[in-house]
Amino acid sequence: MSSNYEPLIPARPAFDWRGILMSPDFGDIYHPEAGAMAQAEGVFVRGNDLPRRWQGRQAFTVCETGFGLGHNFLALWHCWRNDPRRPARLHFVSFEAHPFSRQDMAQLLARLPAAENALAKQLVAAWPPLLPGMHRLEFENGAVTLTLAFGPVMRLAKQVSAGVDAFFLDGFAPRVNPDMWSRPLFGQLARMANPGATVATWCCAGEMRRALRDAGFLVSKVQGFGSKREMTVAGLRTGMGRKEPAGGADGSVLVVGGGLAGAGVAQALALRGRQVTVLDPVLQAGLGASHHGHRAAGLSPVISPDDDIRARLSRAGVLRALQRWQELPGDARPLPCGTLEVVADPEDAARRRQALDALRFPEDWVCWQDAVQASERVGFPLHSGGLWFGKGQLVQPVPLLEALLSLPGVYCKARSAVFLRRNESGLWIALDAQGREIASAGNVVLANAAQAAELLARVPDLPPLSKLASMHRLAGQVAYFTGGAASGTRAIVAGDGYWLPAVQEQCTGGSTYVLGAAASTVTTQGRNEVASRISALLNIQSAQLGGPPGSFQGWAGWRAAVSDRLPVIGSIDGAPGLWLACAYGSRGLSWSALAGDIIAARLCNEPVPLERELLRKIAPR
């Protein structure tokens, strides 16, 4: 177990002698006797001079230390809803080391007044699994976002990328929770602060005010709320504050690549009102043509004993896909059927179970199942147990692509971008093989897998990216089976290969990996290899898997990956407006929605829904 990993410990609700919610671990109350909603409005909303300060703004961002039950977020959301001059977008970032479970949230928020209660029900419905790291929730069709950072505040504060206009300081009292009021934390808040940012808190401790002042804020005392005689407000000193990153202005975006990577970027931008042009010659055969014949795929998390970078990225990607794609219509909506990762070796099983005990992940995310329990989950007799991921999803790639690429504001062109040039106005121009202009935009996202490196190599004066130098392509195929002994499975079974529940009476098994192939095609040899993997996984004979279903015996495609097997996502240094979303390997579904929101958030100057250290790991360089 890595020394950097700290298990997330949920809050334990309790009440003091007055019936006020308190933390038995910190020995402090969550709100004063006057009430949480009254404090939220009196201290934090009015203390930051809201709603006046956000009126006429396109977007406004608030950062809070200590989410608790979310009363401050609910009060601000309610205020935003009732203000006709509200900003188009409201972003709320909040830290919480000990979040409540969904069940506790529902019970404890049930007594709110009707207006706030309606909002609280939406919050509870969207509440994420209690997993360490960052979680993005969206409300009001994306106009209100909540970015939750679960874990120790000092570690997570260093991980947030956001430009903040107002801070709500609402941790437990300094005497019991000093990290929430420390100089290092206030230094991180100053790093995030936009020019003119303000602070409000009920706390008036002298050391807290001095630390806030040393971080760059002008600090004052004003009349307090309820039984407190005074409270603290502050404003960032003139001349301080982060500069708005380039790319924040409105404008269209060009996406090169019409597969899962490009579609994820296109959806995220379109949902934010951006105009997106997608270029890919394969689109001539339809919006889902890049996966034509690919009936089904699995979207499953991974874990590691030390919660490494790949596991954390996988977790973030699966959760983002759940948020993004569960509202899609019909067959485009992934089916949350769950994934059983079979672990047959007893020693490996013991290690996996030990890792689960150390990670302390909630059982609704991952839990151990013995052979009997696993068989019940899957609907097929298995000889071994394994890890059960309740959020595993069955995806139909073609309907998914068709839904994402047909959103309002997304325009698809069946053209091939062979050259990229930046003109004197700062626009990127995509050219065909004859040098004719195809499209132009202020920002270009290369989401065209292995072809991204080739296109970048033709950009004048752009130094080569060392990470892309290791880019390689892998051919692979999946096979379809019908009428076999395992045709009634109701969950994904994974291990050395995978088996998916039936779609249109056909089960999908996968997959092969062929490095250095000249072409990616469906072959008898490949089908036999897949059948061998699946028969070992399910412990049945290959003949029992069923026969090939007519002409569509399988599907073959390409994977592009770099040496560390992580995706490459982000802006290219030295080339303003040029972005990459590629090298997804065999986890295109895991990275698609996440990459789209990372790029869209940075282009629109929103809080980024991923930790900074993870962003550095996947950045182009």
C-alpha positions in Angstrom: 0.0 0.0 0.0 1.4 3.4 -1.0 2.2 5.7 1.9 0.3 8.4 0.1 -3.0 6.5 0.2 -5.5 7.3 2.9 -8.7 5.4 3.1 -11.8 7.5 3.0 -13.7 7.3 6.3 -17.4 8.3 6.1 -19.0 10.7 8.6 -20.9 9.2 11.6 -24.0 11.3 12.3 -24.8 12.1 15.9 -26.6 14.8 17.8 -25.8 16.9 20.9 -28.1 17.5 23.8 -29.9 20.3 21.9 -30.6 18.0 18.9 -28.0 19.7 16.7 -26.1 17.5 14.2 -22.5 17.0 15.4 -19.4 15.0 14.6 -18.4 12.5 17.3 -14.9 12.3 15.8 -14.3 16.1 16.0 -16.5 16.9 18.9 -18.0 19.9 17.1 -21.4 20.8 15.6 -22.2 21.1 11.9 -24.2 24.3 12.3 -25.3 26.8 15.0 -28.5 26.6 16.9 -30.0 29.2 14.6 -29.9 26.7 11.8 -27.7 25.7 8.9 -29.7 27.4 6.1 -29.9 30.6 8.1 -26.2 30.6 8.7 -25.5 29.8 5.0 -27.4 32.9 3.9 -26.3 35.2 6.7 -22.6 34.3 6.8 -21.6 32.9 3.5 -24.0 34.3 0.8 -24.3 37.8 2.3 -20.8 37.8 3.7 -19.5 37.5 0.1 -21.9 40.2 -1.1 -24.0 37.8 -3.2 -25.9 37.9 -5.3 -24.8 41.4 -6.2 -21.2 40.3 -7.2 -22.3 37.7 -9.7 -24.9 39.7 -11.5 -24.2 40.2 -15.2 -21.4 37.6 -15.1 -21.2 34.7 -17.5 -19.9 32.4 -14.8 -19.2 32.5 -11.1 -17.2 30.0 -9.0 -17.3 29.4 -5.2 -14.9 27.3 -3.2 -15.9 25.9 0.2 -13.9 24.2 2.9 -16.1 21.6 4.6 -19.1 20.4 2.6 -20.9 18.6 5.5 -24.5 18.1 4.4 -24.3 20.6 1.6 -26.4 23.4 3.3 -24.2 26.2 1.9 -24.4 24.7 -1.6 -28.1 24.3 -1.4 -28.6 27.9 -0.1 -26.4 29.3 -2.9 -28.2 27.2 -5.6 -31.5 28.4 -4.2 -30.3 32.0 -4.4 -29.0 31.5 -7.9 -32.4 30.1 -9.0 -34.3 33.1 -7.7 -32.1 35.8 -9.2 -33.1 37.0 -12.6 -29.7 38.5 -13.1 -27.8 35.3 -12.2 -24.7 34.2 -14.1 -25.3 31.7 -16.8 -23.2 29.1 -15.0 -22.6 28.6 -11.3 -19.7 26.4 -10.1 -19.2 25.2 -6.6 -16.0 23.4 -5.4 -16.0 21.8 -1.9 -13.7 19.8 0.2 -14.8 17.0 2.5 -12.6 14.6 4.4 -15.5 12.6 5.8 -18.6 12.7 3.5 -21.9 11.3 4.6 -23.4 8.2 2.9 -26.2 8.7 0.5 -28.6 7.1 3.0 -27.5 9.5 5.8 -27.7 12.5 3.5 -31.3 11.6 2.5 -32.4 11.2 6.1 -30.6 14.3 7.5 -31.8 16.7 4.7 -35.4 15.5 4.7 -36.5 18.2 7.1 -35.5 21.2 5.0 -38.1 23.7 3.8 -39.9 22.7 0.6 -37.9 24.8 -1.8 -34.5 23.6 -0.5 -35.8 20.1 0.0 -36.5 19.8 -3.7 -32.9 20.7 -4.4 -31.7 18.4 -1.7 -33.5 15.5 -3.3 -31.6 16.2 -6.5 -28.3 16.3 -4.6 -29.0 13.0 -2.9 -29.9 11.4 -6.2 -26.6 12.5 -7.7 -24.5 11.7 -4.6 -21.4 9.8 -5.7 -19.9 6.6 -4.2 -17.7 7.4 -1.3 -14.4 7.1 -3.1 -11.3 9.3 -2.6 -10.6 11.9 -5.2 -12.7 14.4 -7.2 -16.3 14.0 -8.2 -18.3 16.2 -10.6 -22.0 16.5 -10.3 -24.2 18.6 -12.6 -27.6 20.2 -12.1 -29.9 22.5 -14.1 -28.8 20.9 -17.4 -25.2 21.6 -16.5 -25.7 25.3 -15.6 -24.9 24.4 -11.9 -21.9 22.2 -11.2 -20.7 20.7 -7.9 -17.1 19.5 -7.8 -16.5 17.5 -4.6 -13.0 16.7 -3.4 -13.2 13.7 -1.0 -10.1 13.3 1.2 -7.7 15.3 3.4 -8.1 19.0 2.7 -4.4 19.8 2.5 -3.7 17.0 0.0 -6.8 17.8 -2.1 -6.4 21.6 -2.1 -3.1 21.1 -4.0 -5.0 19.1 -6.6 -7.8 21.5 -7.6 -7.6 23.5 -10.8 -10.1 26.3 -10.6 -10.5 30.1 -10.7 -12.5 31.1 -7.6 -14.5 34.2 -7.1 -15.7 33.6 -3.5 -14.6 31.4 -0.6 -16.8 29.9 2.1 -14.6 28.9 5.1 -16.7 26.4 7.0 -14.6 23.7 8.6 -15.0 22.5 12.2 -13.5 24.9 14.8 -9.7 25.6 14.5 -9.1 24.0 17.9 -10.3 20.6 16.7 -9.6 20.8 13.0 -6.6 23.0 12.5 -5.9 21.9 8.9 -9.0 23.7 7.7 -7.6 27.0 8.9 -3.9 26.6 8.2 -1.5 28.9 6.4 -0.6 26.2 3.8 -4.3 25.8 3.0 -4.9 29.6 2.7 -1.9 29.7 0.3 -3.6 27.2 -1.9 -6.8 29.2 -1.8 -4.9 32.3 -2.9 -3.4 30.3 -5.8 -7.0 29.6 -7.0 -8.3 33.1 -6.4 -9.4 35.3 -9.2 -8.8 39.0 -9.0 -11.3 40.5 -6.6 -12.1 37.2 -4.9 -13.7 37.5 -1.5 -13.9 35.3 1.7 -16.5 34.9 4.4 -16.5 32.8 7.6 -18.1 32.7 11.0 -14.7 32.2 12.5 -12.8 35.1 14.1 -9.8 33.4 15.6 -6.8 35.7 15.6 -4.4 33.1 14.1 -6.8 32.4 11.3 -7.1 36.1 10.4 -3.3 36.5 10.5 -2.9 33.5 8.2 -5.5 34.8 5.8 -3.8 38.2 5.8 -0.4 36.6 5.1 -1.9 34.7 2.1 -2.8 38.0 0.4 -6.2 38.9 1.7 -7.4 42.2 3.3 -9.2 41.0 6.4 -12.0 42.7 8.4 -14.4 41.9 11.2 -18.1 42.6 10.7 -21.3 41.9 12.7 -21.7 38.2 13.4 -24.5 35.8 12.9 -26.8 34.4 15.6 -25.0 34.2 18.9 -21.6 35.2 17.5 -20.8 38.9 18.0 -18.4 39.1 15.0 -17.5 37.2 11.8 -14.7 37.6 9.3 -14.8 38.8 5.7 -11.9 39.4 3.4 -11.0 40.4 -0.1 -7.9 39.6 -2.3 -5.4 42.4 -2.4 -5.3 44.5 -5.5 -2.9 43.2 -8.1 -3.2 39.6 -7.0 -5.2 36.8 -8.6 -4.7 34.2 -11.2 -4.7 35.2 -14.9 -7.5 33.7 -17.0 -6.0 30.9 -19.1 -6.0 31.2 -22.8 -8.9 29.7 -24.6 -11.7 30.9 -22.4 -13.4 33.1 -25.0 -16.4 31.8 -26.8 -15.7 30.2 -30.2 -16.0 27.1 -32.2 -13.8 24.0 -31.9 -12.5 21.6 -34.5 -12.2 18.0 -33.5 -10.2 15.6 -35.8 -11.5 12.1 -35.3 -15.0 10.6 -35.3 -14.5 7.7 -32.9 -15.1 7.4 -29.2 -12.4 10.0 -28.3 -13.7 12.6 -30.7 -17.3 12.0 -29.8 -16.6 12.4 -26.1 -15.0 15.8 -26.7 -17.8 16.9 -29.1 -20.5 16.0 -26.5 -18.8 17.9 -23.6 -18.3 21.0 -25.7 -21.8 20.9 -27.2 -23.3 20.7 -23.8 -21.5 23.9 -22.9 -22.9 25.7 -26.0 -19.8 25.5 -28.2 -20.0 24.9 -31.9 -18.0 21.8 -32.8 -16.9 20.5 -36.2 -15.8 16.9 -36.4 -13.6 15.7 -39.2 -13.2 12.1 -40.2 -13.5 10.4 -43.6 -15.1 7.4 -42.0 -18.2 9.5 -41.3 -19.2 9.2 -44.9 -20.6 5.8 -43.9 -22.6 7.2 -40.9 -22.0 8.7 -37.5 -21.2 5.3 -35.9 -19.1 4.1 -38.8 -15.9 3.9 -36.9 -17.4 1.0 -34.9 -19.7 -0.4 -37.6 -20.4 -4.0 -36.7 -19.2 -3.6 -33.1 -22.3 -4.9 -31.2 -21.2 -4.5 -27.6 -18.3 -3.5 -25.4 -17.7 -3.4 -21.6 -16.9 -0.4 -19.5 -15.5 -1.6 -16.2 -13.3 0.0 -13.5 -10.0 -1.4 -12.4 -8.4 -1.3 -8.9 -4.8 -1.8 -7.7 -3.5 -2.6 -4.2 -1.9 0.9 -3.9 -4.6 2.8 -5.8 -2.1 3.8 -8.5 -2.5 6.4 -11.3 -4.2 4.0 -13.7 -6.7 2.8 -11.1 -7.6 6.4 -10.1 -8.0 7.5 -13.7 -10.1 4.4 -14.4 -12.4 5.3 -11.5 -12.7 8.9 -12.6 -13.5 7.8 -16.2 -16.2 5.3 -15.3 -17.9 7.7 -12.9 -17.8 10.5 -15.6 -19.3 8.1 -18.1 -22.1 7.3 -15.7 -22.8 11.0 -15.2 -22.6 11.8 -18.9 -24.3 8.9 -20.7 -27.1 7.6 -18.4 -29.4 10.4 -19.8 -28.9 9.3 -23.4 -31.9 7.8 -25.2 -32.6 4.1 -26.0 -29.7 1.9 -27.0 -27.2 4.7 -26.7 -27.6 4.6 -22.9 -25.1 2.1 -21.3 -26.6 -0.7 -19.3 -25.3 -0.8 -15.7 -25.1 -4.6 -15.4 -22.0 -5.0 -13.2 -18.7 -6.7 -13.9 -17.3 -9.8 -12.2 -13.5 -10.0 -12.4 -12.8 -13.7 -12.0 -9.8 -14.5 -9.7 -9.2 -18.3 -9.9 -5.7 -18.5 -8.2 -6.1 -18.8 -4.4 -2.9 -16.8 -3.7 -4.1 -14.1 -6.0 -7.5 -14.1 -4.4 -5.9 -13.7 -0.9 -3.9 -10.7 -2.2 -7.0 -9.1 -3.8 -9.1 -9.5 -0.6 -6.2 -8.0 1.5 -6.1 -5.0 -0.9 -9.9 -4.6 -0.5 -9.5 -4.5 3.2 -6.8 -1.8 3.0 -8.6 0.3 0.4 -11.8 0.3 2.3 -13.8 1.2 -0.8 -17.6 1.1 -0.4 -19.2 -2.2 -1.3 -21.5 -0.5 -3.9 -18.3 0.2 -5.8 -16.4 -3.1 -5.4 -16.7 -6.1 -3.1 -15.5 -9.7 -3.0 -17.9 -12.5 -4.1 -17.3 -16.2 -3.6 -18.1 -18.7 -6.3 -21.7 -19.1 -5.2 -22.3 -15.3 -4.9 -20.5 -14.7 -8.2 -22.6 -17.3 -10.0 -25.8 -15.6 -8.7 -24.6 -12.2 -9.9 -23.7 -13.4 -13.3 -26.5 -15.9 -13.8 -24.1 -18.7 -14.8 -22.4 -21.3 -12.7 -18.8 -20.2 -12.1 -16.1 -22.2 -10.4 -14.3 -19.2 -8.9 -15.2 -16.0 -7.2 -13.7 -12.6 -7.7 -14.2 -8.8 -7.6 -17.7 -7.5 -8.2 -17.9 -4.0 -9.7 -21.5 -2.8 -9.5 -20.9 0.1 -11.9 -19.7 -2.1 -14.7 -21.6 -1.1 -17.9 -22.5 -2.8 -21.2 -22.2 -0.3 -24.1 -23.4 -0.5 -27.7 -20.8 1.6 -29.4 -22.7 2.5 -32.6 -25.8 3.9 -31.0 -23.6 5.7 -28.5 -21.6 7.4 -31.2 -24.7 8.3 -33.2 -26.2 10.0 -30.1 -23.1 11.9 -29.2 -22.3 13.1 -32.7 -25.9 14.2 -33.5 -26.2 16.7 -30.6 -27.2 20.3 -31.4 -24.1 22.3 -32.2 -22.1 19.3 -33.5 -21.4 19.3 -37.3 -19.7 16.3 -38.9 -17.7 16.4 -42.1 -16.5 13.2 -43.9 -13.1 14.8 -44.7 -9.5 14.0 -43.9 -7.3 16.6 -42.3 -3.8 16.0 -43.7 -2.2 19.3 -42.6 -2.6 21.9 -39.8 -1.5 25.5 -40.0 -2.0 28.5 -37.7 -2.7 31.7 -39.5 -1.9 35.3 -38.5 -5.2 35.7 -36.7 -4.5 32.8 -34.4 -6.9 30.4 -36.0 -6.0 26.8 -36.8 -6.7 25.8 -40.4 -7.2 22.1 -41.4 -6.1 21.3 -44.9 -6.7 18.3 -47.2 -3.9 16.5 -49.1 -4.0 19.2 -51.9 -3.6 22.0 -49.3 -7.2 23.2 -49.6 -8.9 24.5 -46.4 -11.5 22.2 -44.9 -12.3 24.0 -41.7 -10.9 26.5 -39.2 -11.3 27.2 -35.5 -9.5 28.8 -32.6 -9.0 25.4 -30.9 -8.3 22.0 -32.5 -8.5 18.7 -30.6 -6.7 15.8 -32.2 -8.7 12.7 -31.3 -7.6 10.6 -34.2 -5.6 7.9 -32.3 -2.3 6.9 -34.0 -2.8 9.4 -36.8 -2.4 12.3 -34.3 1.4 11.9 -34.2 1.5 11.9 -38.1 -0.6 15.1 -38.2 1.5 16.8 -35.6 4.7 16.0 -37.4 3.5 18.1 -40.3 2.8 21.2 -38.1 5.5 23.8 -38.8 7.9 24.7 -36.0 6.3 22.3 -33.5 8.9 20.3 -31.5 8.2 16.5 -31.4 6.4 15.2 -28.3 8.5 12.5 -26.6 5.4 10.7 -25.3 3.9 10.3 -28.7 7.2 8.8 -30.0 6.3 5.6 -28.2 2.9 5.5 -29.8 2.1 2.1 -31.3 -1.0 0.4 -32.8 -2.5 -2.9 -31.8 -4.9 -4.8 -34.0 -7.6 -6.8 -32.3 -10.9 -8.5 -32.7 -13.9 -9.7 -30.8 -16.1 -12.7 -31.6 -19.9 -13.2 -31.5 -21.6 -16.3 -30.2 -25.2 -17.3 -30.2 -27.2 -20.1 -28.6 -24.5 -21.3 -26.2 -24.5 -22.5 -22.6 -23.6 -19.0 -21.4 -26.0 -17.0 -23.6 -28.1 -16.1 -20.6 -25.5 -14.3 -18.5 -26.6 -11.0 -17.1 -23.3 -9.4 -16.1 -19.9 -8.8 -17.6 -17.4 -11.6 -16.8 -13.7 -10.4 -17.1 -10.3 -11.9 -16.6 -8.0 -13.1 -19.3 -10.6 -12.0 -21.9 -14.2 -11.0 -21.3 -17.7 -12.2 -21.9 -20.6 -9.8 -22.3 -24.4 -10.3 -21.9 -26.3 -10.8 -25.1 -27.3 -7.9 -27.4 -29.8 -8.9 -30.0 -29.4 -12.5 -28.9 -25.6 -12.4 -29.5 -23.0 -12.6 -26.8 -19.6 -10.8 -27.4 -16.3 -12.4 -26.3 -12.9 -10.6 -26.5 -10.3 -10.1 -27.4 -7.1 -10.4 -29.3 -4.0 -8.1 -29.3 -1.8 -8.1 -32.3 1.3 -5.8 -32.4 2.7 -5.0 -35.8 -0.2 -6.2 -37.8 -0.6 -4.8 -41.4 -4.4 -4.9 -41.1 -7.0 -5.4 -38.5 -9.5 -8.0 -39.8 -11.8 -10.7 -38.4 -10.0 -14.1 -38.8 -10.7 -17.7 -37.9 -7.5 -17.8 -36.0 -8.6 -14.7 -34.0 -12.0 -16.2 -33.3 -10.4 -19.4 -32.0 -8.1 -17.5 -29.8 -11.0 -15.6 -28.3 -13.0 -18.8 -27.8 -10.0 -20.3 -26.0 -9.8 -17.4 -23.6 -13.5 -17.4 -22.9 -13.8 -21.2 -22.4 -11.0 -20.9 -19.8 -12.7 -17.9 -18.2 -16.1 -19.6 -17.9 -14.7 -23.1 -17.4 -16.6 -24.7 -20.3 -15.6 -26.2 -23.6 -15.3 -23.9 -26.6 -18.0 -25.8 -28.4 -20.4 -24.8 -25.6 -20.0 -21.1 -26.3 -22.3 -21.4 -29.3 -21.9 -20.9 -33.0 -21.1 -17.8 -35.1 -24.3 -15.8 -35.8 -24.3 -15.8 -39.6 -22.3 -13.2 -41.5 -21.3 -11.0 -38.5 -18.9 -13.4 -36.8 -17.1 -10.6 -35.0 -15.6 -7.1 -35.3 -12.0 -6.0 -35.7 -10.4 -2.6 -34.9 -7.3 -0.8 -33.9 -6.0 0.4 -30.5 -3.4 3.1 -30.1 -1.3 3.3 -26.9 1.9 4.9 -25.6 4.5 3.2 -23.3 2.8 3.9 -19.9 -0.6 2.7 -21.2 -2.2 6.0 -20.0 -4.2 8.2 -22.3 -2.7 11.5 -23.6 -5.1 14.3 -22.9 -4.5 18.1 -22.7 -3.1 21.1 -24.4 0.3 21.1 -26.2 2.8 23.5 -24.8 4.0 26.1 -27.3 1.0 25.6 -29.6 -1.9 27.7 -28.2 -5.2 26.2 -29.1 -3.9 22.7 -30.0 -5.1 19.8 -27.9 -4.7 16.0 -27.8 -7.2 13.3 -26.8 -5.6 10.1 -28.0 -3.7 6.9 -27.0 -6.8 5.4 -25.3 -5.6 1.8 -25.9 -8.3 -0.7 -25.1 -10.1 1.7 -22.7 -11.6 4.1 -25.1 -14.9 4.0 -23.2 -13.2 4.7 -19.9 -11.5 7.8 -21.1 -14.0 9.3 -23.6 -16.4 11.3 -21.3 -13.6 12.2 -18.9 -11.3 13.6 -21.5 -14.1 15.5 -23.1 -14.9 17.2 -19.8 -11.3 17.9 -19.0 -10.7 19.7 -22.3 -14.1 21.5 -22.2 -13.6 22.6 -18.6 -10.2 24.1 -19.4 -11.5 25.8 -22.6 -14.5 27.3 -20.7 -12.5 28.2 -17.5 -14.4 25.9 -15.3 -13.1 23.9 -12.4 -11.4 20.8 -13.8 -12.9 17.5 -12.7 -9.6 15.7 -12.1 -6.7 16.1 -9.8 -3.7 18.1 -11.0 -1.2 15.3 -10.4 -3.3 13.1 -12.7 -3.6 15.8 -15.3 0.2 16.0 -15.3 0.5 12.2 -15.8 -1.7 12.3 -19.0 -0.5 15.7 -20.3 1.1 15.8 -23.8 4.9 16.2 -23.5 
